[in-house]
Amino acid sequence: MESDEKQMQEPEQGNEDVTNAPSEEETLMDSMKDTEAQEGGRPEGPSNDVHDAYISQVKQWRKDLDRTLQEIKERAPGARETSLTVTKLQEGIMWLGMELKRLNTPNPYPNSYNPENTIIEPTADDLKL
């Protein structure tokens, strides 16, 4: 019994848990954070490619979530659990939009702060929400 506990506590050599390895997105984020911290904002020069790549990735995540959202809305029954799933996916898309705002991407709704505005802009990135 004691040897079983020891095996559970100490991984054998060569069997290390690879789930702790940073993902590509985490590596990209770390690189971007380091660059922004050093340069005080949006990175300039070669690191700008990393920043732009991250923006593209965030936009792709939004599209992927929207595709999943549309599939659930079309195929799943209107149960409470499904409705909550739809809401959470919509929130996820919204928070990724806030991430784009934090990264100083252009506002896709230029007239949104004008209370006299009657223009309803199309959804950013052609999302259906």
N, CA, C and O atoms as CSV, one atom per row, in Angstrom:
chain,resi,resn,atom,element,x,y,z
A,1,MET,N,N,0.824,-1.192,0.000
A,1,MET,CA,C,0.000,0.000,0.000
A,1,MET,C,C,0.866,1.252,0.000
A,1,MET,O,O,0.589,2.215,-0.715
A,2,GLU,N,N,1.927,1.223,0.820
A,2,GLU,CA,C,2.804,2.384,0.913
A,2,GLU,C,C,3.509,2.651,-0.412
A,2,GLU,O,O,3.706,3.805,-0.794
A,3,SER,N,N,3.889,1.583,-1.112
A,3,SER,CA,C,4.565,1.770,-2.397
A,3,SER,C,C,3.601,2.346,-3.440
A,3,SER,O,O,4.025,3.093,-4.322
A,4,ASP,N,N,2.306,2.004,-3.349
A,4,ASP,CA,C,1.317,2.577,-4.256
A,4,ASP,C,C,1.200,4.081,-4.054
A,4,ASP,O,O,1.112,4.834,-5.023
A,5,GLU,N,N,1.198,4.520,-2.796
A,5,GLU,CA,C,1.120,5.944,-2.492
A,5,GLU,C,C,2.345,6.670,-3.009
A,5,GLU,O,O,2.238,7.780,-3.531
A,6,LYS,N,N,3.513,6.051,-2.867
A,6,LYS,CA,C,4.750,6.665,-3.326
A,6,LYS,C,C,4.730,6.823,-4.844
A,6,LYS,O,O,5.180,7.841,-5.370
A,7,GLN,N,N,4.202,5.808,-5.554
A,7,GLN,CA,C,4.119,5.902,-7.005
A,7,GLN,C,C,3.173,7.017,-7.428
A,7,GLN,O,O,3.420,7.695,-8.425
A,8,MET,N,N,2.101,7.210,-6.684
A,8,MET,CA,C,1.151,8.253,-7.024
A,8,MET,C,C,1.735,9.634,-6.787
A,8,MET,O,O,1.391,10.577,-7.499
A,9,GLN,N,N,2.614,9.774,-5.798
A,9,GLN,CA,C,3.163,11.066,-5.446
A,9,GLN,C,C,4.340,11.452,-6.328
A,9,GLN,O,O,4.502,12.631,-6.642
A,10,GLU,N,N,5.152,10.512,-6.730
A,10,GLU,CA,C,6.354,10.807,-7.490
A,10,GLU,C,C,6.235,10.220,-8.891
A,10,GLU,O,O,6.225,9.000,-9.054
A,11,PRO,N,N,6.145,11.088,-9.912
A,11,PRO,CA,C,6.093,10.546,-11.268
A,11,PRO,C,C,7.434,9.939,-11.644
A,11,PRO,O,O,8.491,10.433,-11.252
A,12,GLU,N,N,7.371,8.862,-12.409
A,12,GLU,CA,C,8.602,8.233,-12.858
A,12,GLU,C,C,9.274,9.123,-13.885
A,12,GLU,O,O,8.628,9.940,-14.540
A,13,GLN,N,N,10.594,8.950,-14.017
A,13,GLN,CA,C,11.308,9.738,-15.008
A,13,GLN,C,C,10.779,9.401,-16.385
A,13,GLN,O,O,10.513,8.243,-16.705
A,14,GLY,N,N,10.629,10.451,-17.204
A,14,GLY,CA,C,10.121,10.263,-18.551
A,14,GLY,C,C,8.612,10.265,-18.625
A,14,GLY,O,O,8.053,10.299,-19.721
A,15,ASN,N,N,7.928,10.228,-17.479
A,15,ASN,CA,C,6.463,10.235,-17.463
A,15,ASN,C,C,5.920,11.521,-16.857
A,15,ASN,O,O,4.856,11.515,-16.239
A,16,GLU,N,N,6.642,12.619,-17.028
A,16,GLU,CA,C,6.179,13.872,-16.453
A,16,GLU,C,C,4.867,14.288,-17.095
A,16,GLU,O,O,4.596,13.957,-18.250
A,17,ASP,N,N,4.079,14.994,-16.361
A,17,ASP,CA,C,2.788,15.461,-16.837
A,17,ASP,C,C,3.002,16.604,-17.815
A,17,ASP,O,O,3.501,17.662,-17.432
A,18,VAL,N,N,2.633,16.404,-19.071
A,18,VAL,CA,C,2.837,17.433,-20.074
A,18,VAL,C,C,1.689,18.442,-20.112
A,18,VAL,O,O,1.749,19.407,-20.873
A,19,THR,N,N,0.653,18.238,-19.311
A,19,THR,CA,C,-0.460,19.180,-19.316
A,19,THR,C,C,-0.053,20.520,-18.729
A,19,THR,O,O,-0.750,21.514,-18.931
A,20,ASN,N,N,1.066,20.571,-18.004
A,20,ASN,CA,C,1.537,21.828,-17.445
A,20,ASN,C,C,2.362,22.627,-18.443
A,20,ASN,O,O,2.724,23.769,-18.160
A,21,ALA,N,N,2.667,22.058,-19.594
A,21,ALA,CA,C,3.425,22.775,-20.608
A,21,ALA,C,C,2.557,23.905,-21.154
A,21,ALA,O,O,1.363,23.710,-21.383
A,22,PRO,N,N,3.147,25.096,-21.367
A,22,PRO,CA,C,2.344,26.214,-21.861
A,22,PRO,C,C,1.850,25.963,-23.278
A,22,PRO,O,O,2.572,25.422,-24.115
A,23,SER,N,N,0.614,26.361,-23.533
A,23,SER,CA,C,0.044,26.216,-24.862
A,23,SER,C,C,0.605,27.307,-25.771
A,23,SER,O,O,1.288,28.225,-25.316
A,24,GLU,N,N,0.309,27.190,-27.040
A,24,GLU,CA,C,0.770,28.194,-28.002
A,24,GLU,C,C,0.192,29.562,-27.654
A,24,GLU,O,O,0.885,30.574,-27.753
A,25,GLU,N,N,-1.083,29.595,-27.245
A,25,GLU,CA,C,-1.724,30.851,-26.886
A,25,GLU,C,C,-1.074,31.464,-25.643
A,25,GLU,O,O,-0.859,32.674,-25.585
A,26,GLU,N,N,-0.763,30.624,-24.648
A,26,GLU,CA,C,-0.115,31.128,-23.439
A,26,GLU,C,C,1.267,31.686,-23.750
A,26,GLU,O,O,1.656,32.721,-23.208
A,27,THR,N,N,2.004,31.012,-24.611
A,27,THR,CA,C,3.319,31.497,-25.004
A,27,THR,C,C,3.195,32.824,-25.731
A,27,THR,O,O,3.985,33.739,-25.498
A,28,LEU,N,N,2.201,32.934,-26.618
A,28,LEU,CA,C,1.961,34.171,-27.343
A,28,LEU,C,C,1.599,35.295,-26.379
A,28,LEU,O,O,2.105,36.410,-26.498
A,29,MET,N,N,0.715,34.993,-25.420
A,29,MET,CA,C,0.316,36.003,-24.429
A,29,MET,C,C,1.496,36.462,-23.589
A,29,MET,O,O,1.665,37.660,-23.365
A,30,ASP,N,N,2.321,35.518,-23.116
A,30,ASP,CA,C,3.482,35.867,-22.300
A,30,ASP,C,C,4.429,36.771,-23.075
A,30,ASP,O,O,4.948,37.745,-22.530
A,31,SER,N,N,4.652,36.453,-24.333
A,31,SER,CA,C,5.525,37.256,-25.172
A,31,SER,C,C,4.964,38.664,-25.339
A,31,SER,O,O,5.697,39.651,-25.284
A,32,MET,N,N,3.638,38.737,-25.544
A,32,MET,CA,C,3.007,40.028,-25.728
A,32,MET,C,C,3.044,40.857,-24.445
A,32,MET,O,O,3.309,42.058,-24.494
A,33,LYS,N,N,2.783,40.230,-23.302
A,33,LYS,CA,C,2.820,40.943,-22.031
A,33,LYS,C,C,4.213,41.485,-21.755
A,33,LYS,O,O,4.360,42.627,-21.319
A,34,ASP,N,N,5.241,40.675,-22.005
A,34,ASP,CA,C,6.618,41.110,-21.792
A,34,ASP,C,C,6.942,42.319,-22.659
A,34,ASP,O,O,7.546,43.284,-22.192
A,35,THR,N,N,6.541,42.261,-23.912
A,35,THR,CA,C,6.827,43.355,-24.839
A,35,THR,C,C,6.087,44.612,-24.425
A,35,THR,O,O,6.666,45.698,-24.421
A,36,GLU,N,N,4.811,44.481,-24.076
A,36,GLU,CA,C,4.021,45.645,-23.676
A,36,GLU,C,C,4.578,46.263,-22.393
A,36,GLU,O,O,4.614,47.485,-22.256
A,37,ALA,N,N,5.009,45.423,-21.461
A,37,ALA,CA,C,5.567,45.936,-20.211
A,37,ALA,C,C,6.855,46.703,-20.470
A,37,ALA,O,O,7.087,47.741,-19.850
A,38,GLN,N,N,7.684,46.219,-21.363
A,38,GLN,CA,C,8.952,46.860,-21.670
A,38,GLN,C,C,8.742,48.178,-22.407
A,38,GLN,O,O,9.465,49.146,-22.172
A,39,GLU,N,N,7.761,48.215,-23.289
A,39,GLU,CA,C,7.598,49.369,-24.154
A,39,GLU,C,C,6.437,50.265,-23.750
A,39,GLU,O,O,6.200,51.290,-24.389
A,40,GLY,N,N,5.719,49.899,-22.714
A,40,GLY,CA,C,4.654,50.750,-22.197
A,40,GLY,C,C,3.446,50.868,-23.114
A,40,GLY,O,O,2.960,51.981,-23.316
A,41,GLY,N,N,2.945,49.797,-23.668
A,41,GLY,CA,C,1.752,49.840,-24.503
A,41,GLY,C,C,1.877,48.912,-25.680
A,41,GLY,O,O,2.543,47.879,-25.606
A,42,ARG,N,N,1.236,49.282,-26.767
A,42,ARG,CA,C,1.274,48.440,-27.968
A,42,ARG,C,C,2.704,48.300,-28.447
A,42,ARG,O,O,3.408,49.299,-28.588
A,43,PRO,N,N,3.148,47.073,-28.701
A,43,PRO,CA,C,4.518,46.868,-29.124
A,43,PRO,C,C,4.787,47.455,-30.507
A,43,PRO,O,O,3.900,47.495,-31.359
A,44,GLU,N,N,6.007,47.902,-30.717
A,44,GLU,CA,C,6.443,48.438,-31.996
A,44,GLU,C,C,7.440,47.480,-32.626
A,44,GLU,O,O,7.995,46.619,-31.943
A,45,GLY,N,N,7.667,47.624,-33.915
A,45,GLY,CA,C,8.704,46.839,-34.572
A,45,GLY,C,C,8.325,45.382,-34.729
A,45,GLY,O,O,7.150,45.059,-34.898
A,46,PRO,N,N,9.328,44.484,-34.674
A,46,PRO,CA,C,9.076,43.064,-34.929
A,46,PRO,C,C,8.040,42.465,-33.984
A,46,PRO,O,O,7.288,41.577,-34.385
A,47,SER,N,N,7.986,42.929,-32.744
A,47,SER,CA,C,7.031,42.377,-31.794
A,47,SER,C,C,5.596,42.756,-32.158
A,47,SER,O,O,4.644,42.170,-31.643
A,48,ASN,N,N,5.445,43.741,-33.052
A,48,ASN,CA,C,4.123,44.121,-33.517
A,48,ASN,C,C,3.430,42.935,-34.190
A,48,ASN,O,O,2.206,42.811,-34.144
A,49,ASP,N,N,4.233,42.060,-34.820
A,49,ASP,CA,C,3.681,40.858,-35.446
A,49,ASP,C,C,3.014,39.968,-34.412
A,49,ASP,O,O,1.964,39.385,-34.680
A,50,VAL,N,N,3.614,39.858,-33.235
A,50,VAL,CA,C,3.042,39.046,-32.157
A,50,VAL,C,C,1.712,39.651,-31.723
A,50,VAL,O,O,0.732,38.931,-31.530
A,51,HIS,N,N,1.677,40.952,-31.570
A,51,HIS,CA,C,0.461,41.662,-31.163
A,51,HIS,C,C,-0.637,41.447,-32.196
A,51,HIS,O,O,-1.770,41.117,-31.844
A,52,ASP,N,N,-0.304,41.633,-33.463
A,52,ASP,CA,C,-1.287,41.449,-34.531
A,52,ASP,C,C,-1.758,40.001,-34.613
A,52,ASP,O,O,-2.933,39.736,-34.867
A,53,ALA,N,N,-0.834,39.064,-34.395
A,53,ALA,CA,C,-1.203,37.645,-34.411
A,53,ALA,C,C,-2.178,37.340,-33.283
A,53,ALA,O,O,-3.119,36.568,-33.467
A,54,TYR,N,N,-1.963,37.936,-32.127
A,54,TYR,CA,C,-2.866,37.712,-30.998
A,54,TYR,C,C,-4.249,38.309,-31.291
A,54,TYR,O,O,-5.271,37.694,-30.984
A,55,ILE,N,N,-4.277,39.497,-31.881
A,55,ILE,CA,C,-5.563,40.109,-32.243
A,55,ILE,C,C,-6.310,39.198,-33.214
A,55,ILE,O,O,-7.510,38.972,-33.060
A,56,SER,N,N,-5.603,38.681,-34.205
A,56,SER,CA,C,-6.229,37.761,-35.163
A,56,SER,C,C,-6.754,36.524,-34.460
A,56,SER,O,O,-7.829,36.028,-34.796
A,57,GLN,N,N,-6.003,36.020,-33.482
A,57,GLN,CA,C,-6.427,34.829,-32.746
A,57,GLN,C,C,-7.694,35.115,-31.942
A,57,GLN,O,O,-8.613,34.296,-31.921
A,58,VAL,N,N,-7.747,36.264,-31.283
A,58,VAL,CA,C,-8.939,36.627,-30.508
A,58,VAL,C,C,-10.153,36.737,-31.424
A,58,VAL,O,O,-11.236,36.260,-31.085
A,59,LYS,N,N,-9.971,37.368,-32.587
A,59,LYS,CA,C,-11.083,37.475,-33.534
A,59,LYS,C,C,-11.531,36.090,-34.022
A,59,LYS,O,O,-12.724,35.848,-34.204
A,60,GLN,N,N,-10.574,35.193,-34.229
A,60,GLN,CA,C,-10.928,33.832,-34.655
A,60,GLN,C,C,-11.691,33.097,-33.557
A,60,GLN,O,O,-12.646,32.373,-33.839
A,61,TRP,N,N,-11.269,33.284,-32.302
A,61,TRP,CA,C,-11.998,32.668,-31.175
A,61,TRP,C,C,-13.443,33.155,-31.163
A,61,TRP,O,O,-14.368,32.372,-30.949
A,62,ARG,N,N,-13.631,34.469,-31.396
A,62,ARG,CA,C,-14.997,35.019,-31.423
A,62,ARG,C,C,-15.819,34.349,-32.518
A,62,ARG,O,O,-16.973,33.987,-32.290
A,63,LYS,N,N,-15.239,34.181,-33.699
A,63,LYS,CA,C,-15.955,33.534,-34.805
A,63,LYS,C,C,-16.256,32.076,-34.476
A,63,LYS,O,O,-17.348,31.582,-34.759
A,64,ASP,N,N,-15.281,31.389,-33.876
A,64,ASP,CA,C,-15.494,29.981,-33.511
A,64,ASP,C,C,-16.614,29.848,-32.486
A,64,ASP,O,O,-17.463,28.964,-32.599
A,65,LEU,N,N,-16.614,30.726,-31.486
A,65,LEU,CA,C,-17.683,30.685,-30.484
A,65,LEU,C,C,-19.035,30.988,-31.122
A,65,LEU,O,O,-20.040,30.368,-30.775
A,66,ASP,N,N,-19.063,31.934,-32.047
A,66,ASP,CA,C,-20.320,32.274,-32.703
A,66,ASP,C,C,-20.821,31.107,-33.547
A,66,ASP,O,O,-22.021,30.840,-33.593
A,67,ARG,N,N,-19.904,30.415,-34.210
A,67,ARG,CA,C,-20.304,29.237,-35.001
A,67,ARG,C,C,-20.917,28.177,-34.077
A,67,ARG,O,O,-21.951,27.591,-34.396
A,68,THR,N,N,-20.278,27.942,-32.947
A,68,THR,CA,C,-20.806,26.984,-31.969
A,68,THR,C,C,-22.164,27.457,-31.443
A,68,THR,O,O,-23.094,26.662,-31.303
A,69,LEU,N,N,-22.269,28.730,-31.159
A,69,LEU,CA,C,-23.515,29.313,-30.675
A,69,LEU,C,C,-24.644,29.090,-31.676
A,69,LEU,O,O,-25.743,28.689,-31.291
A,70,GLN,N,N,-24.385,29.345,-32.944
A,70,GLN,CA,C,-25.415,29.167,-33.963
A,70,GLN,C,C,-25.831,27.705,-34.078
A,70,GLN,O,O,-27.011,27.400,-34.254
A,71,GLU,N,N,-24.864,26.811,-33.977
A,71,GLU,CA,C,-25.174,25.380,-34.056
A,71,GLU,C,C,-26.066,24.948,-32.892
A,71,GLU,O,O,-27.023,24.197,-33.084
A,72,ILE,N,N,-25.754,25.415,-31.706
A,72,ILE,CA,C,-26.571,25.071,-30.532
A,72,ILE,C,C,-27.979,25.636,-30.691
A,72,ILE,O,O,-28.957,24.945,-30.404
A,73,LYS,N,N,-28.093,26.873,-31.142
A,73,LYS,CA,C,-29.404,27.493,-31.308
A,73,LYS,C,C,-30.256,26.748,-32.339
A,73,LYS,O,O,-31.475,26.659,-32.195
A,74,GLU,N,N,-29.605,26.214,-33.380
A,74,GLU,CA,C,-30.338,25.504,-34.431
A,74,GLU,C,C,-30.739,24.092,-34.016
A,74,GLU,O,O,-31.828,23.634,-34.362
A,75,ARG,N,N,-29.877,23.398,-33.282
A,75,ARG,CA,C,-30.068,21.967,-33.061
A,75,ARG,C,C,-30.551,21.576,-31.679
A,75,ARG,O,O,-31.215,20.550,-31.530
A,76,ALA,N,N,-30.240,22.359,-30.676
A,76,ALA,CA,C,-30.557,21.947,-29.309
A,76,ALA,C,C,-31.959,22.401,-28.915
A,76,ALA,O,O,-32.439,23.432,-29.387
A,77,PRO,N,N,-32.605,21.637,-28.060
A,77,PRO,CA,C,-33.930,22.050,-27.580
A,77,PRO,C,C,-33.805,23.292,-26.701
A,77,PRO,O,O,-32.728,23.601,-26.192
A,78,GLY,N,N,-34.904,23.988,-26.535
A,78,GLY,CA,C,-34.902,25.232,-25.777
A,78,GLY,C,C,-34.965,25.047,-24.277
A,78,GLY,O,O,-35.645,25.811,-23.592
A,79,ALA,N,N,-34.276,24.056,-23.755
A,79,ALA,CA,C,-34.269,23.817,-22.311
A,79,ALA,C,C,-33.472,24.900,-21.587
A,79,ALA,O,O,-32.687,25.626,-22.197
A,80,ARG,N,N,-33.687,24.993,-20.294
A,80,ARG,CA,C,-32.984,25.990,-19.483
A,80,ARG,C,C,-31.482,25.858,-19.612
A,80,ARG,O,O,-30.774,26.859,-19.727
A,81,GLU,N,N,-30.993,24.636,-19.595
A,81,GLU,CA,C,-29.551,24.398,-19.692
A,81,GLU,C,C,-28.995,24.901,-21.024
A,81,GLU,O,O,-27.903,25.466,-21.084
A,82,THR,N,N,-29.756,24.689,-22.070
A,82,THR,CA,C,-29.334,25.170,-23.388
A,82,THR,C,C,-29.341,26.694,-23.421
A,82,THR,O,O,-28.426,27.313,-23.964
A,83,SER,N,N,-30.364,27.290,-22.846
A,83,SER,CA,C,-30.441,28.754,-22.795
A,83,SER,C,C,-29.269,29.342,-22.030
A,83,SER,O,O,-28.703,30.358,-22.433
A,84,LEU,N,N,-28.903,28.699,-20.921
A,84,LEU,CA,C,-27.741,29.171,-20.159
A,84,LEU,C,C,-26.456,29.021,-20.970
A,84,LEU,O,O,-25.578,29.882,-20.909
A,85,THR,N,N,-26.344,27.946,-21.718
A,85,THR,CA,C,-25.177,27.738,-22.568
A,85,THR,C,C,-25.084,28.842,-23.612
A,85,THR,O,O,-24.007,29.388,-23.853
A,86,VAL,N,N,-26.212,29.171,-24.230
A,86,VAL,CA,C,-26.254,30.252,-25.225
A,86,VAL,C,C,-25.813,31.564,-24.585
A,86,VAL,O,O,-25.013,32.299,-25.163
A,87,THR,N,N,-26.324,31.858,-23.405
A,87,THR,CA,C,-25.966,33.096,-22.713
A,87,THR,C,C,-24.474,33.147,-22.410
A,87,THR,O,O,-23.834,34.178,-22.614
A,88,LYS,N,N,-23.923,32.051,-21.930
A,88,LYS,CA,C,-22.504,32.029,-21.578
A,88,LYS,C,C,-21.614,32.171,-22.818
A,88,LYS,O,O,-20.572,32.823,-22.764
A,89,LEU,N,N,-22.024,31.563,-23.926
A,89,LEU,CA,C,-21.257,31.740,-25.169
A,89,LEU,C,C,-21.320,33.199,-25.626
A,89,LEU,O,O,-20.315,33.754,-26.071
A,90,GLN,N,N,-22.492,33.819,-25.518
A,90,GLN,CA,C,-22.620,35.233,-25.859
A,90,GLN,C,C,-21.726,36.087,-24.954
A,90,GLN,O,O,-21.087,37.032,-25.416
A,91,GLU,N,N,-21.688,35.750,-23.674
A,91,GLU,CA,C,-20.817,36.479,-22.742
A,91,GLU,C,C,-19.346,36.288,-23.111
A,91,GLU,O,O,-18.563,37.235,-23.058
A,92,GLY,N,N,-18.976,35.075,-23.482
A,92,GLY,CA,C,-17.601,34.810,-23.886
A,92,GLY,C,C,-17.212,35.641,-25.094
A,92,GLY,O,O,-16.113,36.194,-25.144
A,93,ILE,N,N,-18.110,35.734,-26.070
A,93,ILE,CA,C,-17.856,36.556,-27.252
A,93,ILE,C,C,-17.707,38.021,-26.843
A,93,ILE,O,O,-16.835,38.727,-27.350
A,94,MET,N,N,-18.561,38.473,-25.927
A,94,MET,CA,C,-18.497,39.849,-25.451
A,94,MET,C,C,-17.164,40.124,-24.753
A,94,MET,O,O,-16.540,41.157,-24.996
A,95,TRP,N,N,-16.721,39.197,-23.879
A,95,TRP,CA,C,-15.466,39.413,-23.155
A,95,TRP,C,C,-14.266,39.396,-24.096
A,95,TRP,O,O,-13.295,40.119,-23.871
A,96,LEU,N,N,-14.321,38.583,-25.140
A,96,LEU,CA,C,-13.243,38.627,-26.132
A,96,LEU,C,C,-13.266,39.958,-26.877
A,96,LEU,O,O,-12.216,40.470,-27.268
A,97,GLY,N,N,-14.458,40.520,-27.076
A,97,GLY,CA,C,-14.559,41.863,-27.655
A,97,GLY,C,C,-13.927,42.902,-26.727
A,97,GLY,O,O,-13.279,43.840,-27.191
A,98,MET,N,N,-14.119,42.733,-25.424
A,98,MET,CA,C,-13.482,43.639,-24.462
A,98,MET,C,C,-11.960,43.488,-24.496
A,98,MET,O,O,-11.231,44.460,-24.300
A,99,GLU,N,N,-11.491,42.281,-24.742
A,99,GLU,CA,C,-10.047,42.056,-24.887
A,99,GLU,C,C,-9.527,42.818,-26.099
A,99,GLU,O,O,-8.449,43.410,-26.045
A,100,LEU,N,N,-10.283,42.806,-27.187
A,100,LEU,CA,C,-9.875,43.578,-28.369
A,100,LEU,C,C,-9.834,45.067,-28.045
A,100,LEU,O,O,-8.942,45.777,-28.509
A,101,LYS,N,N,-10.783,45.541,-27.261
A,101,LYS,CA,C,-10.781,46.944,-26.848
A,101,LYS,C,C,-9.541,47.251,-26.019
A,101,LYS,O,O,-8.908,48.291,-26.201
A,102,ARG,N,N,-9.195,46.350,-25.112
A,102,ARG,CA,C,-8.007,46.549,-24.274
A,102,ARG,C,C,-6.741,46.628,-25.118
A,102,ARG,O,O,-5.784,47.314,-24.760
A,103,LEU,N,N,-6.749,45.921,-26.239
A,103,LEU,CA,C,-5.590,45.903,-27.130
A,103,LEU,C,C,-5.582,47.090,-28.094
A,103,LEU,O,O,-4.763,47.149,-29.011
A,104,ASN,N,N,-6.500,48.030,-27.877
A,104,ASN,CA,C,-6.588,49.254,-28.681
A,104,ASN,C,C,-6.927,49.004,-30.143
A,104,ASN,O,O,-6.450,49.721,-31.023
A,105,THR,N,N,-7.743,47.999,-30.406
A,105,THR,CA,C,-8.195,47.809,-31.777
A,105,THR,C,C,-9.263,48.865,-32.065
A,105,THR,O,O,-9.931,49.330,-31.142
A,106,PRO,N,N,-9.430,49.245,-33.321
A,106,PRO,CA,C,-10.424,50.276,-33.638
A,106,PRO,C,C,-11.833,49.845,-33.226
A,106,PRO,O,O,-12.191,48.674,-33.344
A,107,ASN,N,N,-12.612,50.787,-32.751
A,107,ASN,CA,C,-13.990,50.534,-32.343
A,107,ASN,C,C,-14.826,50.223,-33.588
A,107,ASN,O,O,-14.915,51.058,-34.488
A,108,PRO,N,N,-15.442,49.030,-33.654
A,108,PRO,CA,C,-16.241,48.700,-34.832
A,108,PRO,C,C,-17.584,49.440,-34.863
A,108,PRO,O,O,-18.327,49.346,-35.840
A,109,TYR,N,N,-17.887,50.172,-33.793
A,109,TYR,CA,C,-19.149,50.905,-33.700
A,109,TYR,C,C,-18.851,52.385,-33.447
A,109,TYR,O,O,-19.047,52.865,-32.331
A,110,PRO,N,N,-18.382,53.115,-34.463
A,110,PRO,CA,C,-17.931,54.497,-34.248
A,110,PRO,C,C,-19.030,55.450,-33.779
A,110,PRO,O,O,-18.727,56.454,-33.135
A,111,ASN,N,N,-20.277,55.166,-34.079
A,111,ASN,CA,C,-21.371,56.065,-33.686
A,111,ASN,C,C,-22.038,55.668,-32.381
A,111,ASN,O,O,-23.028,56.281,-31.983
A,112,SER,N,N,-21.517,54.660,-31.717
A,112,SER,CA,C,-22.205,54.104,-30.554
A,112,SER,C,C,-22.244,55.038,-29.347
A,112,SER,O,O,-23.108,54.879,-28.484
A,113,TYR,N,N,-21.340,55.999,-29.262
A,113,TYR,CA,C,-21.315,56.889,-28.099
A,113,TYR,C,C,-22.132,58.160,-28.303
A,113,TYR,O,O,-22.234,58.986,-27.396
A,114,ASN,N,N,-22.709,58.317,-29.478
A,114,ASN,CA,C,-23.525,59.490,-29.777
A,114,ASN,C,C,-24.980,59.169,-29.476
A,114,ASN,O,O,-25.586,58.366,-30.185
A,115,PRO,N,N,-25.565,59.784,-28.428
A,115,PRO,CA,C,-26.945,59.449,-28.061
A,115,PRO,C,C,-27.969,59.853,-29.123
A,115,PRO,O,O,-29.084,59.332,-29.133
A,116,GLU,N,N,-27.604,60.772,-30.014
A,116,GLU,CA,C,-28.521,61.193,-31.068
A,116,GLU,C,C,-28.428,60.282,-32.289
A,116,GLU,O,O,-29.173,60.457,-33.253
A,117,ASN,N,N,-27.537,59.334,-32.251
A,117,ASN,CA,C,-27.317,58.422,-33.360
A,117,ASN,C,C,-28.497,57.475,-33.525
A,117,ASN,O,O,-28.983,56.906,-32.548
A,118,THR,N,N,-28.952,57.309,-34.747
A,118,THR,CA,C,-30.020,56.343,-35.029
A,118,THR,C,C,-29.506,55.193,-35.885
A,118,THR,O,O,-30.278,54.329,-36.300
A,119,ILE,N,N,-28.197,55.183,-36.150
A,119,ILE,CA,C,-27.588,54.142,-36.974
A,119,ILE,C,C,-27.351,52.899,-36.131
A,119,ILE,O,O,-26.804,52.984,-35.031
A,120,ILE,N,N,-27.756,51.761,-36.638
A,120,ILE,CA,C,-27.466,50.490,-35.983
A,120,ILE,C,C,-26.420,49.789,-36.842
A,120,ILE,O,O,-26.704,49.332,-37.949
A,121,GLU,N,N,-25.209,49.716,-36.306
A,121,GLU,CA,C,-24.094,49.123,-37.038
A,121,GLU,C,C,-24.257,47.609,-37.101
A,121,GLU,O,O,-24.823,47.010,-36.186
A,122,PRO,N,N,-23.758,46.974,-38.188
A,122,PRO,CA,C,-23.766,45.503,-38.217
A,122,PRO,C,C,-22.826,44.963,-37.150
A,122,PRO,O,O,-21.902,45.650,-36.715
A,123,THR,N,N,-23.066,43.752,-36.741
A,123,THR,CA,C,-22.244,43.137,-35.706
A,123,THR,C,C,-20.803,43.011,-36.188
A,123,THR,O,O,-20.547,42.659,-37.340
A,124,ALA,N,N,-19.869,43.304,-35.289
A,124,ALA,CA,C,-18.444,43.224,-35.631
A,124,ALA,C,C,-18.090,41.806,-36.057
A,124,ALA,O,O,-18.651,40.840,-35.541
A,125,ASP,N,N,-17.176,41.685,-36.984
A,125,ASP,CA,C,-16.680,40.397,-37.482
A,125,ASP,C,C,-17.785,39.537,-38.081
A,125,ASP,O,O,-17.641,38.318,-38.175
A,126,ASP,N,N,-18.895,40.166,-38.489
A,126,ASP,CA,C,-20.025,39.437,-39.099
A,126,ASP,C,C,-20.574,38.327,-38.215
A,126,ASP,O,O,-21.014,37.292,-38.717
A,127,LEU,N,N,-20.552,38.534,-36.914
A,127,LEU,CA,C,-21.112,37.546,-36.001
A,127,LEU,C,C,-22.626,37.622,-36.036
A,127,LEU,O,O,-23.200,38.685,-36.273
A,128,LYS,N,N,-23.271,36.485,-35.798
A,128,LYS,CA,C,-24.728,36.441,-35.825
A,128,LYS,C,C,-25.329,36.602,-34.433
A,128,LYS,O,O,-26.455,37.081,-34.292
A,129,LEU,N,N,-24.592,36.209,-33.419
A,129,LEU,CA,C,-25.065,36.218,-32.036
A,129,LEU,C,C,-26.521,35.834,-31.998
A,129,LEU,O,O,-27.117,35.780,-30.923
